Amino acid sequence: MMKLFKHYVLPTLAIGLMLGATSCKKDDMDDTPDDTPDTPTEMKSETYDYNFNNGQLVSGTAYAGTHMDNLTASMMVEETGDNTAKITVTLENTVDGEMYMIHAHDAADPSTTPNGTPYNETPNAAVFTQMVTGNGSSVSVSQTVDMSFDAITTSYEGFFVVHDPLQNISTTDLTTYLVLGTFARAQAAYTLTSEMFNYDFNTGQVDASFAYGGTHASNLGATIKLQELGSGATRVTVMLDNTIDGEMYMIHSHDFADPTMTPNGTPYNETPNANVCTLMATGNGGMVAASQQSTLSIADLTTTYEGFFVVHDPLQAITTTDPTTYVILGQFAR
């Protein structure tokens, strides 16, 4: 009898001990503070967009070179630590193979700088001084800095500059800057307007007797883009499609005139109007462009100015008296 009791008691005690241990463990867990780690603080990030320099920030400083004005920039500032951040600049519509210099310049009192610039003419390498080679499309470059996200986006006061790779670098001539804006700040609303006008090959649209009579392919087309500048002036850009590689295209505006008053009876002044459009562009087998600034406003050019838009045949000697040598002929900005 005692033997049977022992066999019965031992398993029962074992079960009791297991239940007791389980109960204690549960009680212990209930009394233990929650050790679940807190969710990490999310790092801050902000992106700022910049338009081409049309003088919207400082009147009279609109870009005045030969780079296409479709280039834009964006700046992303990312928090990487308590006192560090990463700045990434992306450029769109770059020129293939050209080196773009991108700088931060500390804001300064113009009366204290050597050339009266509203910034320190030496870039601030601790904020952003980088270069990147264009590829015909989008390129990016980054720099990690020993500044907090908040310091860059709220305390630091400076200018964001993208220099023109097609001319000698200058930190004093603001008309050489492709992009000019405030560093790591939302830019003011862009209110400057632009208009575009398309032209087909000259098949006699103006006058049947003026239809082109040379050997140039008739698939050439042209576009005029007028961009209002902050000063009230206008950037005139002409784009030609399906050009002949290596050939020089002369592009002009000619004021309307009474044919009875011109030397050769042309319905326009035979001397181009240099304040509206006198450009040249070398063909590359595809699209080429050239730009200049006109003192006339965009309203004047599109409503008041009366003239012809002419692209001369690069395969013939240039003449301003024989319209049959014009590969493009139409009314300017209409």
QUINOR-V246892 format. One record per residue. N is the residue number from 1. RES is the residue in three letters. SS is DSSP state (2 for helix, 1 for strand, 0 for the rest). PSI is psi in radians with two decimals (NA if undefined). D_FIRST is the distance of its C-alpha to the first C-alpha in whole Angstrom. Layout:
n=<N | N>
res=<RES | RES>
ss=<SS | SS>
psi=<PSI | PSI>
d_first=<D_FIRST | D_FIRST>
This chain:
n=<1 | 2 | 3 | 4 | 5 | 6 | 7 | 8 | 9 | 10 | 11 | 12 | 13 | 14 | 15 | 16 | 17 | 18 | 19 | 20 | 21 | 22 | 23 | 24 | 25 | 26 | 27 | 28 | 29 | 30 | 31 | 32 | 33 | 34 | 35 | 36 | 37 | 38 | 39 | 40 | 41 | 42 | 43 | 44 | 45 | 46 | 47 | 48 | 49 | 50 | 51 | 52 | 53 | 54 | 55 | 56 | 57 | 58 | 59 | 60 | 61 | 62 | 63 | 64 | 65 | 66 | 67 | 68 | 69 | 70 | 71 | 72 | 73 | 74 | 75 | 76 | 77 | 78 | 79 | 80 | 81 | 82 | 83 | 84 | 85 | 86 | 87 | 88 | 89 | 90 | 91 | 92 | 93 | 94 | 95 | 96 | 97 | 98 | 99 | 100 | 101 | 102 | 103 | 104 | 105 | 106 | 107 | 108 | 109 | 110 | 111 | 112 | 113 | 114 | 115 | 116 | 117 | 118 | 119 | 120 | 121 | 122 | 123 | 124 | 125 | 126 | 127 | 128 | 129 | 130 | 131 | 132 | 133 | 134 | 135 | 136 | 137 | 138 | 139 | 140 | 141 | 142 | 143 | 144 | 145 | 146 | 147 | 148 | 149 | 150 | 151 | 152 | 153 | 154 | 155 | 156 | 157 | 158 | 159 | 160 | 161 | 162 | 163 | 164 | 165 | 166 | 167 | 168 | 169 | 170 | 171 | 172 | 173 | 174 | 175 | 176 | 177 | 178 | 179 | 180 | 181 | 182 | 183 | 184 | 185 | 186 | 187 | 188 | 189 | 190 | 191 | 192 | 193 | 194 | 195 | 196 | 197 | 198 | 199 | 200 | 201 | 202 | 203 | 204 | 205 | 206 | 207 | 208 | 209 | 210 | 211 | 212 | 213 | 214 | 215 | 216 | 217 | 218 | 219 | 220 | 221 | 222 | 223 | 224 | 225 | 226 | 227 | 228 | 229 | 230 | 231 | 232 | 233 | 234 | 235 | 236 | 237 | 238 | 239 | 240 | 241 | 242 | 243 | 244 | 245 | 246 | 247 | 248 | 249 | 250 | 251 | 252 | 253 | 254 | 255 | 256 | 257 | 258 | 259 | 260 | 261 | 262 | 263 | 264 | 265 | 266 | 267 | 268 | 269 | 270 | 271 | 272 | 273 | 274 | 275 | 276 | 277 | 278 | 279 | 280 | 281 | 282 | 283 | 284 | 285 | 286 | 287 | 288 | 289 | 290 | 291 | 292 | 293 | 294 | 295 | 296 | 297 | 298 | 299 | 300 | 301 | 302 | 303 | 304 | 305 | 306 | 307 | 308 | 309 | 310 | 311 | 312 | 313 | 314 | 315 | 316 | 317 | 318 | 319 | 320 | 321 | 322 | 323 | 324 | 325 | 326 | 327 | 328 | 329 | 330 | 331 | 332 | 333 | 334>
res=<MET | MET | LYS | LEU | PHE | LYS | HIS | TYR | VAL | LEU | PRO | THR | LEU | ALA | ILE | GLY | LEU | MET | LEU | GLY | ALA | THR | SER | CYS | LYS | LYS | ASP | ASP | MET | ASP | ASP | THR | PRO | ASP | ASP | THR | PRO | ASP | THR | PRO | THR | GLU | MET | LYS | SER | GLU | THR | TYR | ASP | TYR | ASN | PHE | ASN | ASN | GLY | GLN | LEU | VAL | SER | GLY | THR | ALA | TYR | ALA | GLY | THR | HIS | MET | ASP | ASN | LEU | THR | ALA | SER | MET | MET | VAL | GLU | GLU | THR | GLY | ASP | ASN | THR | ALA | LYS | ILE | THR | VAL | THR | LEU | GLU | ASN | THR | VAL | ASP | GLY | GLU | MET | TYR | MET | ILE | HIS | ALA | HIS | ASP | ALA | ALA | ASP | PRO | SER | THR | THR | PRO | ASN | GLY | THR | PRO | TYR | ASN | GLU | THR | PRO | ASN | ALA | ALA | VAL | PHE | THR | GLN | MET | VAL | THR | GLY | ASN | GLY | SER | SER | VAL | SER | VAL | SER | GLN | THR | VAL | ASP | MET | SER | PHE | ASP | ALA | ILE | THR | THR | SER | TYR | GLU | GLY | PHE | PHE | VAL | VAL | HIS | ASP | PRO | LEU | GLN | ASN | ILE | SER | THR | THR | ASP | LEU | THR | THR | TYR | LEU | VAL | LEU | GLY | THR | PHE | ALA | ARG | ALA | GLN | ALA | ALA | TYR | THR | LEU | THR | SER | GLU | MET | PHE | ASN | TYR | ASP | PHE | ASN | THR | GLY | GLN | VAL | ASP | ALA | SER | PHE | ALA | TYR | GLY | GLY | THR | HIS | ALA | SER | ASN | LEU | GLY | ALA | THR | ILE | LYS | LEU | GLN | GLU | LEU | GLY | SER | GLY | ALA | THR | ARG | VAL | THR | VAL | MET | LEU | ASP | ASN | THR | ILE | ASP | GLY | GLU | MET | TYR | MET | ILE | HIS | SER | HIS | ASP | PHE | ALA | ASP | PRO | THR | MET | THR | PRO | ASN | GLY | THR | PRO | TYR | ASN | GLU | THR | PRO | ASN | ALA | ASN | VAL | CYS | THR | LEU | MET | ALA | THR | GLY | ASN | GLY | GLY | MET | VAL | ALA | ALA | SER | GLN | GLN | SER | THR | LEU | SER | ILE | ALA | ASP | LEU | THR | THR | THR | TYR | GLU | GLY | PHE | PHE | VAL | VAL | HIS | ASP | PRO | LEU | GLN | ALA | ILE | THR | THR | THR | ASP | PRO | THR | THR | TYR | VAL | ILE | LEU | GLY | GLN | PHE | ALA | ARG>
ss=<0 | 2 | 2 | 2 | 2 | 2 | 2 | 2 | 2 | 2 | 2 | 2 | 2 | 2 | 2 | 2 | 2 | 2 | 2 | 2 | 2 | 2 | 2 | 2 | 2 | 2 | 2 | 2 | 2 | 2 | 2 | 0 | 0 | 0 | 0 | 0 | 0 | 0 | 0 | 0 | 0 | 0 | 0 | 0 | 1 | 1 | 1 | 1 | 1 | 1 | 0 | 0 | 0 | 0 | 0 | 0 | 0 | 0 | 0 | 0 | 0 | 0 | 0 | 0 | 0 | 0 | 0 | 0 | 0 | 0 | 0 | 1 | 1 | 1 | 1 | 1 | 1 | 1 | 1 | 1 | 1 | 0 | 0 | 1 | 1 | 1 | 1 | 1 | 1 | 1 | 1 | 1 | 0 | 0 | 0 | 0 | 0 | 0 | 1 | 1 | 1 | 1 | 1 | 1 | 1 | 1 | 1 | 0 | 0 | 2 | 2 | 2 | 0 | 0 | 0 | 0 | 0 | 0 | 1 | 0 | 0 | 0 | 0 | 0 | 0 | 0 | 0 | 0 | 1 | 1 | 1 | 1 | 1 | 0 | 0 | 0 | 0 | 0 | 1 | 1 | 1 | 1 | 1 | 1 | 1 | 0 | 0 | 0 | 2 | 2 | 2 | 2 | 2 | 2 | 2 | 0 | 0 | 1 | 1 | 1 | 1 | 1 | 1 | 0 | 0 | 0 | 0 | 0 | 0 | 0 | 0 | 0 | 0 | 2 | 2 | 2 | 1 | 1 | 1 | 1 | 1 | 1 | 0 | 0 | 0 | 0 | 0 | 0 | 0 | 0 | 0 | 0 | 0 | 1 | 1 | 1 | 1 | 1 | 1 | 0 | 0 | 0 | 0 | 0 | 0 | 0 | 0 | 2 | 2 | 2 | 0 | 0 | 0 | 0 | 0 | 0 | 0 | 0 | 0 | 0 | 1 | 1 | 1 | 1 | 1 | 1 | 1 | 1 | 0 | 0 | 0 | 0 | 0 | 1 | 1 | 1 | 1 | 1 | 1 | 1 | 1 | 0 | 0 | 0 | 0 | 0 | 0 | 1 | 1 | 1 | 1 | 1 | 1 | 1 | 1 | 1 | 0 | 0 | 2 | 2 | 2 | 0 | 0 | 0 | 0 | 0 | 0 | 1 | 0 | 0 | 0 | 0 | 0 | 0 | 0 | 0 | 0 | 1 | 1 | 1 | 1 | 1 | 0 | 0 | 0 | 0 | 0 | 1 | 1 | 1 | 1 | 1 | 1 | 1 | 0 | 0 | 0 | 2 | 2 | 2 | 2 | 2 | 2 | 2 | 0 | 0 | 1 | 1 | 1 | 1 | 1 | 1 | 0 | 0 | 0 | 0 | 0 | 0 | 0 | 0 | 0 | 0 | 2 | 2 | 2 | 1 | 1 | 1 | 1 | 1 | 1 | 0 | 0 | 0>
psi=<-0.81 | -0.66 | -0.76 | -0.67 | -0.72 | -0.77 | -0.56 | -0.72 | -0.73 | -0.86 | -0.64 | -0.76 | -0.70 | -0.76 | -0.72 | -0.73 | -0.71 | -0.78 | -0.68 | -0.73 | -0.72 | -0.74 | -0.75 | -0.73 | -0.74 | -0.75 | -0.71 | -0.75 | -0.70 | -0.55 | -0.18 | 2.31 | 2.64 | 2.07 | 0.18 | 2.19 | 2.55 | 2.62 | 2.27 | 2.53 | 2.30 | 2.31 | 2.49 | 2.65 | 2.48 | 2.50 | 2.42 | 2.35 | 2.49 | 2.28 | 2.97 | 2.62 | 1.66 | 0.35 | 0.32 | -0.46 | -0.83 | 1.98 | 2.41 | 0.04 | 0.30 | 2.50 | 2.40 | 0.38 | -2.73 | -0.02 | 2.46 | 2.49 | 0.34 | 0.03 | 2.36 | 2.90 | 2.69 | 2.60 | 2.16 | 2.19 | 2.15 | 2.28 | 2.26 | -0.17 | -3.07 | -0.65 | 0.53 | 2.68 | 2.79 | 2.25 | 2.17 | 2.22 | 2.29 | 2.26 | 2.37 | 2.54 | 0.86 | 2.86 | 2.22 | 2.25 | -0.07 | 2.47 | 2.11 | 2.17 | 2.26 | 2.14 | 2.71 | 2.32 | 2.16 | 2.39 | 2.55 | 2.82 | 2.08 | -0.44 | -0.17 | -0.07 | 2.66 | -0.59 | 0.33 | 0.36 | 2.61 | 0.45 | 2.81 | 2.17 | -0.25 | 2.15 | 2.69 | 1.74 | -0.38 | -0.26 | -1.09 | 2.02 | 1.83 | 2.93 | 2.64 | 2.50 | 2.23 | 2.71 | 0.22 | -0.06 | -2.17 | 2.33 | 2.69 | 2.68 | 2.54 | 2.78 | 2.30 | 2.30 | 2.65 | 1.06 | 2.59 | 2.78 | -0.79 | -0.66 | -0.73 | -0.73 | -0.16 | -0.67 | -0.74 | 2.30 | 2.00 | 3.09 | 2.57 | 2.15 | 2.32 | 2.05 | 2.65 | 2.13 | -0.12 | 0.04 | 2.91 | 2.43 | 2.44 | 2.40 | 0.16 | -0.35 | 1.74 | -0.30 | -0.06 | 0.01 | 2.16 | -0.64 | 2.35 | 2.03 | 3.09 | 2.44 | 2.19 | 0.80 | 2.65 | 2.31 | 2.65 | 2.66 | 2.37 | 1.94 | -0.08 | 2.39 | 2.85 | 2.70 | 2.64 | 2.54 | 2.26 | 2.55 | 2.34 | 2.95 | 2.59 | 1.74 | 0.33 | 0.41 | -0.66 | -0.79 | 2.32 | -0.56 | -0.18 | 0.01 | 2.45 | 2.44 | 0.41 | -2.72 | 0.05 | 2.46 | 2.49 | 0.15 | 0.02 | 2.38 | 2.90 | 2.68 | 2.35 | 2.25 | 2.20 | 2.16 | 2.09 | 2.38 | 2.80 | -0.44 | -0.17 | -0.20 | -3.07 | 2.37 | 2.20 | 2.05 | 2.29 | 2.26 | 2.31 | 2.34 | 2.58 | 0.83 | 2.88 | 2.22 | 2.22 | -0.09 | 2.48 | 2.11 | 2.17 | 2.28 | 2.12 | 2.75 | 2.45 | 2.14 | 2.46 | 2.60 | 2.79 | 2.09 | -0.45 | -0.15 | -0.06 | 2.67 | -0.60 | 0.34 | 0.36 | 2.61 | 0.48 | 2.80 | 2.20 | -0.21 | 2.18 | 2.69 | 1.80 | -0.33 | -0.15 | -1.03 | 1.92 | 1.74 | 2.89 | 2.59 | 2.36 | 2.20 | 2.66 | 0.20 | -0.12 | -2.22 | 2.35 | 2.80 | 2.72 | 2.62 | 2.78 | 2.93 | 2.45 | 2.47 | -0.23 | 2.56 | 2.86 | -0.57 | -0.72 | -0.77 | -0.54 | -0.19 | -0.67 | -0.78 | 2.33 | 2.02 | 3.06 | 2.59 | 2.13 | 2.30 | 2.08 | 2.62 | 2.12 | -0.14 | 0.03 | 2.83 | 2.41 | 2.40 | 2.49 | 0.18 | -0.22 | 1.66 | -0.28 | -0.09 | 0.09 | 2.12 | -0.44 | 2.32 | 2.11 | 3.04 | 2.42 | 2.24 | 0.84 | NA>
d_first=<0 | 4 | 5 | 5 | 6 | 9 | 10 | 11 | 12 | 15 | 16 | 17 | 18 | 20 | 22 | 22 | 24 | 26 | 27 | 28 | 30 | 32 | 33 | 34 | 36 | 38 | 39 | 40 | 42 | 43 | 45 | 46 | 50 | 51 | 52 | 54 | 58 | 61 | 63 | 66 | 69 | 71 | 74 | 78 | 80 | 84 | 86 | 90 | 93 | 96 | 100 | 103 | 105 | 107 | 108 | 106 | 105 | 108 | 111 | 114 | 111 | 110 | 110 | 113 | 112 | 112 | 108 | 107 | 106 | 103 | 101 | 98 | 95 | 92 | 90 | 86 | 85 | 81 | 79 | 77 | 76 | 77 | 80 | 81 | 82 | 83 | 86 | 87 | 90 | 91 | 95 | 96 | 99 | 99 | 102 | 101 | 101 | 102 | 101 | 100 | 100 | 97 | 98 | 97 | 100 | 99 | 101 | 104 | 107 | 110 | 112 | 110 | 110 | 113 | 114 | 113 | 109 | 107 | 104 | 104 | 106 | 103 | 100 | 97 | 94 | 91 | 91 | 93 | 95 | 94 | 96 | 95 | 97 | 98 | 97 | 99 | 96 | 93 | 92 | 90 | 90 | 87 | 87 | 84 | 85 | 84 | 85 | 82 | 83 | 84 | 86 | 88 | 88 | 89 | 90 | 92 | 96 | 97 | 99 | 98 | 100 | 100 | 103 | 106 | 105 | 109 | 111 | 111 | 108 | 109 | 107 | 110 | 112 | 109 | 111 | 109 | 106 | 104 | 101 | 102 | 100 | 97 | 95 | 91 | 92 | 93 | 96 | 99 | 99 | 102 | 105 | 107 | 108 | 109 | 111 | 111 | 114 | 114 | 117 | 117 | 120 | 123 | 124 | 127 | 125 | 128 | 131 | 131 | 134 | 131 | 129 | 127 | 129 | 128 | 125 | 122 | 119 | 119 | 115 | 116 | 115 | 115 | 113 | 114 | 112 | 113 | 111 | 111 | 111 | 111 | 114 | 116 | 117 | 115 | 114 | 115 | 113 | 114 | 112 | 113 | 111 | 112 | 115 | 116 | 115 | 117 | 120 | 121 | 121 | 123 | 122 | 124 | 125 | 129 | 130 | 132 | 136 | 139 | 140 | 143 | 143 | 141 | 143 | 141 | 141 | 137 | 135 | 134 | 134 | 135 | 133 | 129 | 128 | 126 | 125 | 123 | 122 | 123 | 121 | 120 | 117 | 117 | 115 | 112 | 111 | 109 | 109 | 111 | 112 | 114 | 114 | 117 | 117 | 120 | 121 | 121 | 118 | 116 | 118 | 121 | 120 | 119 | 122 | 125 | 125 | 127 | 127 | 126 | 123 | 124 | 123 | 125 | 125 | 124 | 126 | 129 | 131 | 131 | 133 | 133 | 136 | 134 | 131 | 131 | 129 | 127 | 123 | 122 | 124 | 123 | 124 | 122 | 119 | 119>
